[in-house]
């Protein structure tokens, strides 16, 4: 792992999720730019001092020098956005597969260049969009693909958090709201990309145009903390993303509604075990995780019997386990049909961010998505 040192939120989530199914362990890391903090984190993880490195460059060189059966198999990047590209590119150049937190890079240009490097090396690259790995989200995707909703007309995504409502929101806010580290957007880059990815993932449709209104409510903040984005999809469907990180009192209110000609679906991250189906001419149906009619392909995404809630960590773990299987297959010289988000999803995410900002700052009503 690169990043994820003492006091970091997402690094600990990655480590817990990676280990959940017993297929992955943390064997080395450069956990902080501060060597003392990196050593402290390594100590907490019971890693030998020889596998705790002062920088990502030192990590890749040190691991590459080890015998093939002793070195790490892949790296997880859990650093601020500004460093994702350099670390990922160095990992690929050093022969290591990559797991990267989102958004994938600092800019769309970097995203395109990184995709090119992934293609050139032939190595595996996974982008951590954990919400796409919830069992009921994948069931919703299957329902849409099977035409259970008829023709999709509208997609409404709501993602509200309250953690940035105050000017001093802690360590995580310092870099997420700083354009030097986060990129051109904060709220849209942080949770807007989750919203756009989930809208495309569940429906199978592609966003083609956006109409955006971004706001910065906290005085002195340099990047957006709120945004509303109207969407047009390639099928002619319409949509809207409402994203806010200054919604006082909200914890992690992430919801999606998909409306078709014959029915609709609703899923909420804070009630992830349920998927609600509605229609005008039938009673409402609530599908629950691990219910008798759930698609058998989703069994691998579930670890506990029905009524024993699974959620955020398990979504991460589903992607990690899928990535581990892909690496195992590669090591064995076998093929494997993975379902984790890839570098292409990362490019689309960066195109979404930059198109939203371009539209917000311009005078056009609709702006086509930047070429991916």
C-alpha positions, 0 to 999 in steps of 0.5 A: 500500500502507498498512503493510508498512514496514521489518521487516514480514513480510506487506507484502513477501509482498504486494508480491512476489506482486502483481508476480509476473504483471506485471499489478500494480505498487506506485506509492505508499504510506504504509508506516509511521506513522513518516515516516522509515521510510515514506520508507526503504521508498519508496526501496527500492521506487524510488518518487518522494517525491511518491508516499510519504505520511505517512498513509493519509488523505494517501495517498487525498487525494493520489491522488484529486487526480491525473488518473484515468490516473495515480492508483492503482487499488486499495490493499493494507492490510497493517497490524495488525488494529485499523486495517483498518476505518478504512483500508478505509472511507476507501479506499472513501469515496475511490473506491478498490478494496481488497485487505485482509489477514486477519482483515478487521477488529478486530471483527464489528461493524466487519466488518458495517459494512464490508460495508455500505459495500462494497455502498453504493459498489459497489467491489471488495473482496478478502480475502487468504485465500491458501491457497484459491488453491493449485491442489490446494486448488481441485482438492479443492474440485472433487472435493468438489463433484462428489461424489467423496467421497460425502457428507461426514461429517467435516473435520479441520484441523490448523494448528501453528506454533512461532514463539510458543513463547518469550515474546519472539518478535519484532516481529510477536508484539508486536502479534499478542498485544496485544488493543489491536491484534489483537482478541479472539483471537490464535491463532484470529484468525491461523491459526484463521480460515485453518482455518475458511475452508479447511474451508468453501471446500473442502467447500462446507459452512458452519459453524453451531456451535462448541465451543471450548477456548482456552489461553494457555501463555506466561505474561504473554501476554494472548491465546490461543496455542492452541485446539481447536474442534469444528465442526458444519456445515449438512449435518450433518457434523462437524469439528475445528480444532486450531490452535497457535502454541506447537508447538515445532519446527513451521514451518507445518504446515497440513493438512486431511482431508475424509472422505466416505462413499466416499472422503477427501482430504488436503492439506498446505501443506508438500507443496502439490503433492500431493492424496491421495485414499483409499478402503476399496476402492481403491488410494490415489491421489496427484494432483500439480499439473499432472498430465494429469487436472487440471481445465483451469480450474486451468491459470491458477493454475500458472506452472511445469511439474510438478516445479517447486514452487509454493506460498505466494507463488503462492497470494497471486499467484493472488488478486492476478491474479484481483483485477487481472482484475476491476479491468481488467473494471470499467475496461473496463465488462465483467463478470468472474466472480471467484473471490477471497475477498470481504467476505462471507468476511471477515464469516464470519471475524470471526463465527467468531472471536467465536463461538469466544471466546463459547463458550470463555468461556461454559457452553454446550456448543455455540454457534451462529455469530454471524449473518453 
